[in-house]
Amino acid sequence: MEYFSTTRWDGAVDLSWYNGTDTEFTLTTPAQLAGVAELVNSNTTDFAGKTIRPGADISLLRYEETGKPW
């Protein structure tokens, strides 16, 4: 079964999927993937020994505004 994200990323960051006890995480939204970046860039979380898997075809394209190229 394949899952495809139909939602454009609006810049939101989702950290609700993360907890310090699990060792495997399956991410399905752009906001969850942005959450990984937030945790890594803040130097508050160590992902050593943890596995992060994509559970969908995640597009990081943001919404388009007239006159602003992305």
Backbone bond lengths (Angstrom), bond angles and torsions (degrees), N, CA, C in turn:
res aa  C-N    CA-C-N  psi(-1)  N-CA   C-N-CA  omega(-1)  CA-C   N-CA-C  phi
1 M - - - 1.425 - - 1.527 108.34 -
2 E 1.311 117.13 132.55 1.458 121.48 178.35 1.515 109.78 -109.99
3 Y 1.317 115.24 144.17 1.451 121.59 177.41 1.517 108.14 -120.12
4 F 1.302 116.22 135.42 1.451 120.74 179.49 1.522 109.16 -125.80
5 S 1.320 115.58 129.89 1.453 120.04 178.28 1.520 109.26 -74.45
6 T 1.306 116.58 127.61 1.458 120.52 177.24 1.519 110.47 -105.23
7 T 1.311 116.76 3.47 1.453 121.89 -177.56 1.516 110.82 -99.45
8 R 1.317 116.18 128.34 1.465 119.51 173.56 1.508 108.58 -76.02
9 W 1.321 115.40 144.27 1.454 120.35 179.67 1.509 109.94 -71.64
10 D 1.316 116.71 127.68 1.466 121.37 -178.65 1.525 112.13 -99.70
11 G 1.325 116.68 8.96 1.456 121.09 179.58 1.520 113.53 93.95
12 A 1.341 116.62 -1.86 1.463 120.86 -178.97 1.527 111.14 -69.18
13 V 1.324 115.59 152.98 1.462 123.12 177.73 1.523 107.77 -120.32
14 D 1.333 116.94 125.34 1.462 122.28 -179.41 1.523 109.12 -113.52
15 L 1.327 116.95 116.91 1.464 122.48 177.11 1.528 111.73 -107.94
16 S 1.322 117.76 1.58 1.461 121.43 -174.68 1.522 113.35 -64.74
17 W 1.311 118.66 -21.86 1.466 122.99 -178.15 1.529 112.18 -77.74
18 Y 1.330 117.64 -18.98 1.463 120.91 -171.90 1.529 112.27 -91.98
19 N 1.324 114.76 138.40 1.462 121.54 168.54 1.524 106.72 -143.26
20 G 1.275 117.68 157.20 1.458 121.82 -174.17 1.518 115.35 -78.70
21 T 1.330 117.79 -5.63 1.464 119.47 -176.27 1.517 114.63 -98.96
22 D 1.320 118.36 -32.93 1.475 120.40 -179.99 1.521 110.48 -71.35
23 T 1.329 115.75 153.65 1.463 120.43 178.25 1.526 112.01 -112.90
24 E 1.333 117.99 -8.33 1.469 121.78 177.83 1.523 109.20 -131.65
25 F 1.329 114.47 136.31 1.458 121.27 -179.46 1.524 108.47 -134.19
26 T 1.323 117.02 136.02 1.457 122.46 174.97 1.519 107.45 -113.16
27 L 1.325 115.44 119.27 1.463 121.47 -177.19 1.519 109.95 -102.37
28 T 1.331 116.80 139.07 1.459 120.46 -176.56 1.517 114.06 -126.91
29 T 1.331 117.31 -3.26 1.469 118.95 -178.24 1.524 110.81 -131.12
30 P 1.321 116.50 155.53 1.464 119.69 175.99 1.532 112.09 -59.59
31 A 1.326 117.71 -35.76 1.459 120.95 -178.89 1.526 111.32 -65.87
32 Q 1.331 117.07 -34.88 1.465 120.15 176.47 1.522 110.57 -67.57
33 L 1.320 116.75 -42.01 1.464 120.45 178.00 1.532 110.11 -63.93
34 A 1.323 117.02 -38.38 1.462 120.61 175.28 1.526 110.01 -64.07
35 G 1.323 116.77 -29.91 1.454 121.15 176.44 1.521 112.18 -63.73
36 V 1.338 116.85 -36.94 1.467 120.33 175.61 1.519 109.54 -59.86
37 A 1.327 115.69 -47.46 1.467 120.20 179.70 1.524 110.65 -60.62
38 E 1.322 117.31 -41.74 1.464 121.36 179.51 1.527 110.58 -61.24
39 L 1.326 117.20 -46.12 1.466 121.19 -179.37 1.525 111.65 -65.41
40 V 1.324 116.92 -42.06 1.469 121.01 -179.70 1.526 110.75 -68.57
41 N 1.316 116.42 -46.46 1.468 120.06 -177.09 1.525 113.39 -68.95
42 S 1.315 117.45 -23.36 1.469 120.27 179.40 1.529 111.99 -84.97
43 N 1.326 116.19 -5.44 1.476 122.03 -179.54 1.529 112.92 56.30
44 T 1.317 116.88 30.37 1.464 120.19 179.69 1.525 112.37 -103.86
45 T 1.324 116.58 -10.87 1.459 120.42 -174.69 1.515 110.18 -131.24
46 D 1.314 115.93 135.19 1.459 122.27 177.23 1.531 108.08 -106.38
47 F 1.320 116.22 117.91 1.453 120.41 -179.11 1.530 112.63 -94.49
48 A 1.319 117.45 12.69 1.466 120.58 177.18 1.528 108.82 -61.12
49 G 1.320 116.27 128.84 1.459 121.13 179.34 1.517 114.27 79.80
50 K 1.331 117.21 7.81 1.462 121.06 179.14 1.514 109.76 -112.75
51 T 1.321 116.14 150.20 1.455 122.39 -179.22 1.521 109.31 -116.23
52 I 1.326 115.57 130.89 1.462 121.59 176.05 1.521 107.17 -117.88
53 R 1.330 115.83 123.14 1.467 121.41 -177.85 1.537 109.92 -118.26
54 P 1.330 115.58 140.60 1.463 117.68 171.85 1.530 108.77 -77.22
55 G 1.322 116.75 131.30 1.456 121.47 178.94 1.510 111.93 -108.01
56 A 1.327 116.11 9.44 1.462 122.29 -179.55 1.522 108.17 -161.32
57 D 1.305 115.83 165.86 1.458 121.51 173.42 1.526 105.88 -82.03
58 I 1.327 116.77 99.50 1.461 121.94 -171.51 1.527 110.71 -94.48
59 S 1.305 115.75 123.38 1.460 121.35 176.97 1.517 109.32 -100.02
60 L 1.321 116.21 129.04 1.457 120.52 178.30 1.519 112.18 -98.73
61 L 1.329 116.24 11.98 1.452 119.34 175.40 1.515 108.52 -66.31
62 R 1.307 115.20 132.91 1.457 119.03 178.63 1.518 109.10 -92.50
63 Y 1.301 115.30 170.62 1.455 120.42 178.72 1.524 108.82 -60.65
64 E 1.309 115.64 154.46 1.465 120.05 -178.93 1.520 109.80 -104.02
65 E 1.325 115.06 136.65 1.454 121.33 174.34 1.523 107.86 -111.39
66 T 1.285 116.47 141.36 1.459 120.80 -179.65 1.518 110.56 -56.78
67 G 1.325 115.69 127.92 1.454 121.72 176.78 1.520 114.07 85.80
68 K 1.334 118.21 -1.83 1.464 120.46 178.96 1.536 109.66 -117.21
69 P 1.309 116.85 110.18 1.469 118.46 178.82 1.532 110.86 -72.86
70 W 1.295 116.50 144.55 1.461 121.77 175.57 1.479 105.57 -115.24
